[in-house]
Amino acid sequence: MAEPETRRIVSSRHLAEGAGWEASEFEYGLIIAYNAFSRWMVKCMTAAGGGELSALEILVLHNVNSRGRDKRLTDICFLLNIEDTHTVNYALRKLLKAGLLEGEKRGKEVFYSASETGAALCESYRKVRAQCLLEGIGHMDLTGEELRAMATRLRALSGQYDQASRAAASL
């Protein structure tokens, strides 16, 4: 067995053989961060009074509410980097039914906006987020610039994963 300081915390040991183990270590971090973030969004929304919304529905609601601009299905999918439009369309229908979004047909497309109820729920979520999450992040000695740098790197790495997925699809 390897010494504790040489053991790697990776997503899958078979993917961490030889060169590239760091990528597997990073991917494991992404996996647990994604799942923690998804769980956090659902718990935060529940605390904000949002009830039974999935992580995707919460992302869609916040995206539609963002900047107060109406958005089409294609806009939402593009901004959230989601390829499967059917899952986003289902989330939109559920949010419309719950009265959190409004839809307006313009020509052949539907433009979505947050309803008053949806915007108020996003504001309530913001307050719970400030109380429960941001206070804790503030105690981690991370500066705003460090968080911004991490976000920039994650966006850049997402481009690498997108490019790799296109390459894999062409094999």
C-alpha positions in Angstrom: 0.0 0.0 0.0 1.3 3.5 -0.9 2.3 5.9 1.8 -0.4 8.4 2.7 1.4 11.3 1.1 1.7 9.4 -2.2 -1.8 8.1 -2.4 -3.9 9.9 -4.9 -7.6 10.9 -4.4 -8.9 10.2 -7.9 -12.3 9.5 -9.5 -11.2 6.1 -10.9 -7.9 4.4 -10.2 -7.7 2.9 -13.7 -7.9 6.4 -15.2 -5.0 7.6 -12.9 -2.3 5.2 -14.2 0.8 6.9 -15.5 0.6 10.3 -16.9 -2.6 12.2 -16.3 -3.4 11.2 -12.8 -3.7 14.9 -11.9 -6.7 15.1 -14.3 -8.4 12.2 -12.6 -7.8 13.9 -9.2 -9.3 17.1 -10.6 -12.3 15.2 -12.1 -12.9 13.6 -8.7 -13.0 17.2 -7.2 -15.5 18.2 -10.0 -17.7 15.2 -9.2 -18.0 15.8 -5.5 -18.3 19.6 -6.0 -21.0 19.1 -8.6 -23.0 16.8 -6.3 -22.5 19.1 -3.3 -23.5 22.1 -5.3 -26.6 20.3 -6.6 -27.6 19.3 -3.1 -26.9 22.8 -1.8 -29.2 24.4 -4.5 -32.1 22.1 -3.6 -31.7 22.6 0.2 -31.3 26.4 -0.3 -34.4 26.6 -2.5 -36.3 24.5 0.0 -35.2 26.9 2.8 -36.2 29.8 0.6 -39.7 28.4 0.3 -39.3 26.9 -3.2 -40.5 23.4 -2.4 -39.8 20.5 -4.6 -37.6 21.9 -7.4 -34.7 19.9 -9.0 -31.2 21.3 -9.3 -31.8 21.8 -13.1 -35.1 23.6 -12.4 -33.4 25.9 -10.0 -30.6 26.7 -12.5 -33.2 27.5 -15.1 -35.2 29.7 -12.8 -32.1 31.7 -11.8 -31.0 31.9 -15.4 -34.3 33.2 -16.6 -34.5 35.7 -13.8 -30.9 36.9 -14.4 -30.7 40.5 -15.6 -34.4 40.8 -16.1 -34.1 39.8 -19.8 -36.6 37.5 -21.6 -34.9 34.3 -22.8 -35.7 31.6 -25.3 -35.0 27.9 -24.7 -31.9 28.1 -26.9 -30.6 31.0 -24.9 -31.0 29.1 -21.6 -29.4 26.0 -23.0 -26.5 28.0 -24.5 -25.8 30.0 -21.3 -26.0 26.9 -19.1 -24.0 24.8 -21.6 -26.7 22.1 -21.8 -27.0 20.1 -24.9 -30.2 18.2 -24.1 -32.9 20.8 -24.8 -35.6 18.3 -23.7 -34.5 18.4 -20.1 -34.5 22.2 -20.1 -37.9 22.3 -21.9 -39.3 20.0 -19.2 -37.9 22.2 -16.5 -39.5 25.3 -18.2 -42.9 23.6 -18.3 -42.7 22.6 -14.7 -41.7 26.2 -13.7 -44.5 27.7 -15.8 -47.0 25.3 -14.1 -45.7 26.3 -10.7 -46.3 30.0 -11.6 -42.6 30.9 -11.3 -42.1 31.7 -15.0 -44.2 33.4 -17.7 -44.0 32.6 -21.3 -44.8 34.8 -24.3 -45.0 33.5 -27.8 -43.3 35.8 -30.3 -43.5 34.3 -33.8 -42.5 30.7 -33.6 -40.5 31.1 -30.4 -41.5 31.4 -26.7 -39.7 33.9 -24.6 -39.6 33.2 -20.8 -39.4 35.6 -17.9 -39.6 35.3 -14.2 -43.0 36.0 -12.7 -43.3 38.2 -9.7 -43.5 35.0 -7.6 -40.4 33.6 -9.3 -38.4 36.8 -8.9 -39.4 36.9 -5.2 -38.3 33.3 -4.7 -35.0 34.1 -6.3 -34.6 37.0 -3.9 -35.4 34.7 -1.0 -32.8 32.2 -2.3 -30.3 35.0 -2.5 -30.9 35.9 1.2 -30.5 32.2 2.3 -27.4 31.9 0.2 -25.9 35.0 1.9 -26.7 33.7 5.3 -25.7 30.0 4.9 -23.0 29.9 2.2 -21.3 33.3 1.8 -20.6 33.6 5.5 -18.7 30.3 5.4 -16.8 31.2 2.2 -15.8 34.4 4.0 -14.0 32.3 6.6 -11.9 30.4 4.1 -9.5 33.3 3.5 -10.4 33.3 -0.2 -10.4 36.7 -1.8 -12.9 37.8 -4.4 -10.0 37.8 -6.9 -9.1 34.2 -6.0 -12.7 33.1 -6.5 -12.8 34.9 -9.9 -9.5 33.2 -10.9 -11.0 29.8 -10.1 -14.1 30.6 -12.0 -12.0 31.6 -15.0 -10.0 28.4 -14.9 -13.2 26.3 -14.6 -14.7 28.0 -17.7 -11.5 27.4 -19.6 -11.4 23.8 -18.6 -15.0 23.4 -19.6 -13.9 24.4 -23.1 -11.3 21.6 -23.0 -13.9 19.1 -22.0 -16.3 20.4 -24.7 -13.5 20.0 -27.3 -12.6 16.5 -26.1 -16.2 15.5 -26.3 -16.3 16.6 -29.9 -13.1 14.7 -30.6 -14.5 11.6 -28.9 -17.7 11.9 -30.9 -15.7 11.9 -34.2 -13.9 8.6 -33.4 
